[in-house]
């Protein structure tokens, strides 16, 4: 997918397959990775990868995703000082 806006909309769509989200998790645009981190169908393995993203907003979305395992939430709470986790 060459178009940033299309990739972002695909990442945002709750019907997008986890396999597609996994591929989008490596996108060059932080907004696409952010939408992947928010998507409720993103697999825990993909969220674990995104927990180390350079972008704070992506990591914040990972911390709030219901599929994020507790050990990743703990890691993010310690790393980024997230007070609400």
C-alpha positions as CSV (number, residue, x, y, z in Angstrom):
1,X,0.0,0.0,0.0
2,X,1.6,3.2,-1.1
3,X,-1.0,5.7,0.2
4,X,-0.5,6.8,3.8
5,X,-4.2,7.7,4.3
6,X,-5.3,4.3,3.0
7,X,-2.9,2.5,5.3
8,X,-4.1,4.5,8.3
9,X,-7.7,3.8,7.5
10,X,-6.9,0.1,7.2
11,X,-5.1,0.1,10.5
12,X,-8.0,1.9,12.1
13,X,-10.7,-0.5,10.8
14,X,-11.8,-3.0,13.5
15,X,-12.4,-5.6,10.8
16,X,-8.8,-5.6,9.6
17,X,-7.2,-9.0,10.1
18,X,-4.4,-9.3,12.7
19,X,-2.0,-10.5,9.9
20,X,-2.5,-7.2,8.1
21,X,-2.1,-5.2,11.3
22,X,1.2,-7.0,12.0
23,X,2.5,-5.8,8.6
24,X,1.3,-2.2,9.3
25,X,3.0,-2.2,12.7
26,X,6.3,-1.5,10.8
27,X,5.0,1.4,8.8
28,X,7.2,4.5,8.4
29,X,4.4,6.8,9.6
30,X,3.8,6.9,13.4
31,X,0.1,7.7,12.8
32,X,-0.3,4.3,11.1
33,X,1.5,2.5,13.9
34,X,-0.6,4.4,16.4
35,X,-3.8,3.1,14.8
36,X,-2.4,-0.4,14.8
37,X,-1.7,0.0,18.5
38,X,-5.3,1.1,19.2
39,X,-6.9,-1.6,17.1
40,X,-8.7,-4.2,19.3
41,X,-7.7,-7.0,16.9
42,X,-3.9,-6.4,17.2
43,X,-2.2,-9.5,18.5
44,X,-0.3,-9.4,21.8
45,X,2.9,-10.2,19.9
46,X,2.5,-7.2,17.6
47,X,1.7,-5.0,20.6
48,X,4.9,-6.2,22.3
49,X,6.9,-5.0,19.3
50,X,5.1,-1.6,19.3
51,X,5.8,-1.2,23.1
52,X,9.3,-0.3,22.0
53,X,8.3,2.2,19.4
54,X,10.1,5.5,19.3
55,X,6.8,7.4,19.4
56,X,5.4,8.1,22.9
57,X,1.8,8.2,21.5
58,X,2.2,4.7,19.9
59,X,3.4,3.4,23.3
60,X,0.5,5.0,25.1
61,X,-2.0,3.4,22.7
62,X,-0.3,0.0,23.3
63,X,-0.7,0.5,27.1
64,X,-4.4,1.1,26.6
65,X,-5.1,-1.7,24.2
66,X,-7.2,-4.5,25.9
67,X,-5.0,-7.2,24.2
68,X,-1.8,-5.9,25.8
69,X,-0.5,-8.4,28.3
70,X,0.0,-7.2,31.9
71,X,3.8,-7.6,31.7
72,X,4.0,-5.2,28.8
73,X,1.7,-2.7,30.7
74,X,4.1,-3.0,33.7
75,X,7.1,-2.4,31.4
76,X,5.5,0.7,29.9
77,X,4.5,2.0,33.3
78,X,8.1,1.8,34.4
79,X,9.6,3.0,31.2
80,X,7.3,5.9,30.5
81,X,5.9,6.6,33.9
82,X,2.3,6.0,32.9
83,X,0.3,6.8,36.0
84,X,-3.0,5.5,34.9
85,X,-2.2,1.9,34.1
